[in-house]
Amino acid sequence: MYNLIKTLVLFGLACLLTSGFVPSNVLRINDPDFIRLRGKSFNNITLELSLKPFKKNDKAYRQQVATELFTQWSALLRHADTVSVMLWTSDGSEILDYTGNMNQPLEWAKYMGNPNTDHEVGSGPKDLSLHERAYLYMDNPPAYTYGDLKAIIDALKEAGKRVTGKPIRIGATFDPGPEFAKSEFKYKKHPEILGGNAMGHKTMVSCYSTLNADNQAYAGFPKGIPASTPFGTFLGRQSQHFLTDLGYDYIWFSNGFGFGVEGWSSTGAIFNGKAFTPEKLAYTRELIADFWNLFRKECPHFQIQTRGTNLSTGADLARDGVDLKQIYGGHYNILPPPNSPWAALDGDFGLEMVGYMSRMAELPDERYLFRYYTHDPWWVNSPWLDRYGQEPHDIYLPMAVARINAKGEIKLPTHLNLLTADNTYGEMPAQVPNEVTPHILKARYDSPTEPGPLVWVYPFDEYHNWAYKQPARVPEIYYGDWLIRQAINNGFPLNTIVSTNSFQKVVTAKPTFFNESVLVSIVPEANSSLEKSLIAFVQSGGKLLIYGPADHAGKAFLSLLNLENTTALEGDFVVNSKINLDKLDKPYPTKIIHRALFSGGGLSTHIKTRTDDTRVLATMTQGSKSRDVVWVRELPGWKGGKVAYVRGTNSSKFTGGKLLTPDDPEQLFTGPLLMRYVLKEFGVDYRIDKRNPSVKNPVLTIAKGSNGYFFSGYCPNTTVTHRFKLSQGAPILTGYETELVDGYSVYNLPKAWHRESRFFIDQLDGIVSCQEMTSGMPHMNRCVRLTGLKNATVHIYPDEGVSDQELHVYTNSSYPWRKGKATVKPGDIKYGNHYVVENVTGDLVAFW
């Protein structure tokens, strides 16, 4: 009876909790490990929200909406220290227009589409798109004042505290564009502040613009705006009054604001698509720095959170003069930009991943964000339900990413943002948090605790130094991130990043830290400390993949690579590759175009001395002239170390759109494919079978967490077949069956997938199944069965810290495990902490 009563009480508490009436810390007292995501909880979770759900302007309705908001997401919010709500009230003009009067009418984002066009809201021909004409989101939306907005903020703070038991923070938003609400200030009174062209000619506010004179009274300028007032000064002073008076806790700079002028384009102030003008870099950096300093002078203490651009650190610097190093080092109390939500719109997950990783290589401090796109409150789409098709690839792929700091610690995102909790019609369908939350928690449980098989050693400092001290290298800065973008889009399984500075500190303090990883790096600066560190890494047994031009390489590194530069070539080539791994009914073309402008210069690389220790894997030929573009080298004295070099061709160009356009894969070979192909030399072999070159390749990450491997993927086309083999054997995905072919595990996988592998097997063929089961034994956390083994060698990776005494392995046996105990021995440490069982035929069960 006692146990029954206890169960009913706990069930009742759980019901009350999910209903929003019991603070989540009630259960935290009793079971902290359960509540705290096994040590991987978030510092902060932000629910982004427009005012559209507040369809009635009265106190009771405000409280009802606020309570429902926090209740819906309570299963996720319990895993945060602090909860925030970021309010998309308007387009930021509510800050610009603020006079200090709480009775001032509020222009708010009550529209679907763009209300700042030549067509009035709800008027014009029916065939106009939402980008050409907006509609009201409901009949007779409520009118609000600034005082009403403050009441909404108060209701959110009260309900949030009551439902979650946690501190509640409210954020304001400033957007530079025309998307969300009518803006008389931007588009009629002060069009001189417009500069960017992301949504038409001069539609986006430039952070370093200046204002014309204005005699209207504003909260921070009661006597009007003097002529030539810097926009940073005006926005900063207005923000200080607005945030203070209404009870906000921080401000969000949206859509690239504060990071140049062109937040969405592959061109900008430095690059016009045809040529770079690096002589503008110093001036542009000064303008951007002035904005941040001016804003902070007027608004010194409120935290700034940032959206950033749709591109990457190197590309932003080279095209638009965005000096991220200066911004991060300015002590502005900012959070760095998260991943871009645009992958949901254009499927360019390579660009999302490159942008996300390159911006976290160095940080203002240890905090950074992951942002997920659930609803769009303006453009009549709800990505989880439509663009993603309820598939969680944009959760598992970026959440497999981790950074390594200078101490050699694996650092995960500290903040999680959800854009947004409401849809275009002001609805908050509970279906979305109910479906999204389990995937976010699962990805967090499985997040990395070790470096992945590939670690990008990102040249954060080098790029910023080259831009101002070696301006001729700006095209090389631009090129590097675009190459990795295309490589990821073609299956290059990158998930871990460390800056060049942090890498050198880690490898000095922990020489074996990267022993299980392949480092991926540009050619280091001649005679630099990075050059010495990379050479020493290889010569002491490390694995290194170098990409990009070697025009500035030092003698020592040229010697390591056995590389010599000669006359640069560009234009049409024939590619000859010995590592064409993918199987196609119609093969990839052999023609390739190397455009020097987009590929860091022309092709000038070839092997200096033809020796047995250097193997050429790919060449590019132009008439009678040939260049070596991929090779691998290893010497006996390197203790098993190996270096591969991929010169790299971007295989994309500027065609006038937002992003660089990849070459047609039916007509031209995709150069970045070679980045994945060469991984076979390091024991990371991922192959794809598909019908023809136009079928898009999958995106893949391989992360390591709690001593296991976690494979996450996105298949733009689910007709492809995947083939895997790592150095220790074919990975066997838990919960799936595979047909082994020539030692590879072969899978046909869904649109989005995320699977653990704790077993790798050496076996040529056969159908093998890997299924979770129960051991029936006390104090055992996991039990997994393999079937279909044929004289197999099985490599087992139990959870971190499990010893051989705690690992129980049986062959061809069953509960209660009285026979069939297998002989287990430690595996080769170069493949990580694992155990090996040899010559297994039939079934194998492992539990620990």
C-alpha positions, 0 to 999 in steps of 0.5 A: 500500500505504501508503494502504491501511495508513493507512486500516486503522489509522484504521478500527481506531482508530475501531472502538476509539473507539466500543467505549470503549477509546480516549480520544476525544482521540486523534483530536482531536490530528489533526483538531480541527475535525472533533472540535470541532463547528466551534467549537460544542462543549459545555462539558458533556454530562450523562447522567442515570441512575437506579440501575436499570441496576445490577441486580446489586450487584457490582463487575464488573457495575457496571463493565460498566454504566458502560462501556456507558453512556459507550460508547453516547453516545461519538459525542456525548460527544466534543463536550464538554469535561466529561462528567457523570452525574446520578444519580436515586438516589431522590427526594432523601430519601437526602440527608434520611435520611443519617446519615453511616454508609456501612452505612446501608440505601439506599431507592432508586428501584426502582419504576414509578409513585408509591410514596407513595400509600395503596396499598402497592407491588404491591397494590390493585385492578388498575385502579389507575394508576401514579399511584395505586400503584407496582410494583417494576421487576424481581423482587427488585431488589438491596439497596443501602447508601450505601457501595454508592452510593459504589462506583457513583459511583466506577465511573462516574468510572473508566469515564467517564475511561477511555472518554471521556478527559475529566473526569467529574462526578457530580451528586446530585438532590433532588426535592420530590415523591412520584414516585420512591421511598418517603419516610418523611421527607416523608410520615410523619415531617415532612409539615409541610414539604409545601405544593405541590399538583402531585401532589395536596393538599400533596404537594410540599416547600416550600423555605421550610418549617420542620421540627418537632423530631426526635430522630433523629440525622442526618449534619448534626444528630447530636443531632436536628433542633431545632424550627422549623429552616428546611428550607433549613438542614437540606437544606443541611447534609445536602447538604454531608455527603452530597455530600462523603462520597459523592464527588459534584460538584454537586446538581440541584434538581428540579421547581421546587424553590427556585422557589416552591411550585407548579412546574407550575401556572398558579396559586400563592401570588399568583394563585388563578385568580380574582384576584391578591394582589400584596401577598404578593409582597415576603413571598414573595420574602423567603421564597424568598431566605431558602431560597437564603441558608440553603442556601448558608450550610450548603453553600457551594461545590457547584454547584447546577443547577436544573430550574425550573418549567414556566412562564416568568419573567413568569408565575412572578413574577406567580402564585407570587412567583418573583423570578428576578432575585434568584435570579440575582443572589444569587451562589449558583453556580447554572446556570439552569433549562433548557427544560421537558420537559413539551412531550413530554407536552402538546404545548405547545411554545409554553410550552416555548419561552417558558419557555426564552427568558424565563429566558435573557434575563438569566443569572447568567453566560454558561452555560445548559442545553438538556435533551432527554427521551429516556427516563423511568425512572419512568413507563413511557415513552421519549419519543424512541420513543413520545411523540415517535414518533422525530421530532426536533421537540423537538430542532430547535425549542429548539436554534434558540433563541439569546440575545444578550448585552450585547456583541452576541454570539450565545450558545448553550447551554453545557450539554446534559442527556439525561433519561435514559439508561435506561428504566423497566425499567433498560434502556439501548437503544442505538437511542436514542443512535444515533438521537438523536445525529445530530439533536442534532449537526445542530441544533448545526451549524446553530445561530444565528450571527446574530439571527433575523428576529424578536428578542424584547426581553424586559422582564426588569428591567421585570417585576421592577421593576413587581411591587414598585413598581407592583403594579397591573401584576402582571396585565400581567406575567402576561399578556405571556408567555401571549400569546407562548406562544399566538402561538408555538403558532399559528406565530409564528416566534420564536427569538432573545431579548435583554433590554431592558438588553442591547438598549440596550447593543447598539444603542448600540454596534452601531447596525446589529446588528438591521437585518435583524430585527423587534424584538418588545417590550412598550410601554416605560415612560414616559420610560424609556431603553428608550422612547428606544431603541425610538423611535430604532430605528424612526426610523432605519429599524428594524422594531418590533412592539409588543404588550400594553396601553398604559395606562402609555405615555409621550407620546412613545411614544403619539405614535410609535404614533399611539395614544390610550387610552379607556374599557376594555372586556371581554367578548364582541367581534366581531373584524374583521381585514383580515389573515386570511392562513390559508385554511380550508374552514370559516373562523375564527369572528369572535367573541372574548372578551377577559378583562381578568384574563388579558389585562392589563386591558380594551381601551382602544386606538384610533388618535388621528388617522386619517391615511394613515400609519396603517393599521388592520388589525384592530378588535374591536367590542362593540355600538356600541363599537369598539376598534382592536387592530392597526395599522401606521404608517410615516412618510417621515422614518423611513428605511424604519422601521415600527412595528406595534401588536397590543393582544393578547387572551390567548384562554385562561382558568383552568379548574382544571387545571395550565395556562391553557386556550385558547379553543375555536377552533371557537367563538372567534377565537384572538387571538394569531393576529394576532401572526403575521398582522401580520408580513406588514407586515414581509416575513415572510409565513407562511400555513397552509391547513387544513380547519377551526379545530380543526386545530392550527397548526404551530410554526415557528422561522426562525434565521440561521446562517452566513449561511443561513436554517434553518427548523424546524417541528412539525406537530401535524397533517400535513394542513396546507399551508405557504406562505412568502414573505419580503421577498427572495422565496419561500424554497426549502428545500434537498432539497425541491420546491415549487409556487410559487403567487402568489409563495409557496413551498408545502410539505406537511411532515412531523411534524418538519422542519428545512431550510436555505434559501440561495435565495429566488426571485421567481417567480409559479408553477411547480414548483421543485426544490432539490437538493444535488449535487457540482460536480466542482471542487476546493476547493468546499464546497457545490454546489446546483442549482435547477430549474424556474425561469421568468424568476426573480430568484434571491437566493443566500446562500452561507456566511459570508465567501464573496465574489463571486469565490468564488461560482460560478453557472451557468445551464443548464450542467453539469460541467465548467462551460465555458459558462453562467456567470451574471452575479452582483451583490451584493444589497440589503444590507437583506436581508443579505449575498447575491448576485442573479442575474436573469432565470433560466429553466431550471436554476441551479447555485451552488457555493462 
